[in-house]
């Protein structure tokens, strides 16, 4: 299974902050799972590949989106 997620931001700084916040997920993953996040301009791309259970795949996507949500809320709080 594979998912490619692209998120667009208004500024380069926002994209950098979100990519940096979720990049540690690139390192600590179980065998059979790959999560790679990169930033290109104002866009953040995450590729998830899973060779195990559907539950693991869905949980990984959920974890990623939760981490993104926390990073975005922190950015918006700083702006306020």
C-alpha positions in Angstrom: 0.0 0.0 0.0 1.2 3.5 -0.7 -0.1 7.0 0.0 1.3 10.3 -1.3 0.1 13.3 0.7 0.7 16.9 -0.5 0.1 19.9 1.7 0.3 23.5 0.5 1.1 26.5 2.7 0.9 30.3 2.2 4.5 30.8 3.1 7.8 29.0 2.8 8.3 29.4 6.6 5.0 27.6 7.3 6.0 24.8 5.0 9.4 24.5 6.5 8.0 24.4 10.1 5.5 21.7 9.3 8.0 19.6 7.4 10.5 19.9 10.3 7.8 19.0 12.8 6.9 15.8 11.1 10.3 14.8 9.8 11.4 12.8 12.9 8.7 10.3 11.8 11.0 9.5 8.9 13.4 7.8 11.2 11.5 5.6 13.7 9.3 3.3 11.8 8.7 -0.5 12.1 10.0 -2.9 9.6 7.9 -2.9 6.4 6.9 0.7 6.8 8.5 3.7 5.2 7.6 7.4 5.8 9.4 10.1 4.0 8.6 13.8 4.2 10.2 16.5 2.0 9.5 20.1 1.3 9.6 21.8 -2.1 8.9 25.4 -2.0 5.6 26.1 -0.1 4.5 22.4 -0.4 5.2 19.5 1.9 5.1 16.0 0.5 4.9 12.8 2.4 5.2 9.3 0.9 4.0 6.4 3.0 4.7 2.8 2.0 3.4 -0.1 4.0 4.0 -3.8 3.4 2.1 -5.0 6.5 -1.5 -4.7 7.8 -4.1 -2.2 6.5 -4.5 -1.1 10.2 -0.8 -0.1 10.3 -1.2 1.9 7.1 -4.3 3.8 8.3 -2.8 4.4 11.7 0.4 5.8 10.1 -1.6 8.2 8.0 -3.7 9.2 11.0 -0.5 9.8 13.1 1.0 11.9 10.3 -2.1 14.1 10.0 -2.3 14.5 13.7 1.3 15.7 13.9 0.6 18.1 11.0 -2.5 19.4 12.8 -0.5 20.1 16.0 2.2 21.9 14.0 -0.3 24.0 12.2 -2.1 25.0 15.4 1.2 26.0 16.9 2.0 28.2 13.9 -1.5 29.8 14.0 -1.1 30.4 17.8 2.2 32.2 17.2 0.7 34.4 14.6 -2.2 35.4 16.8 
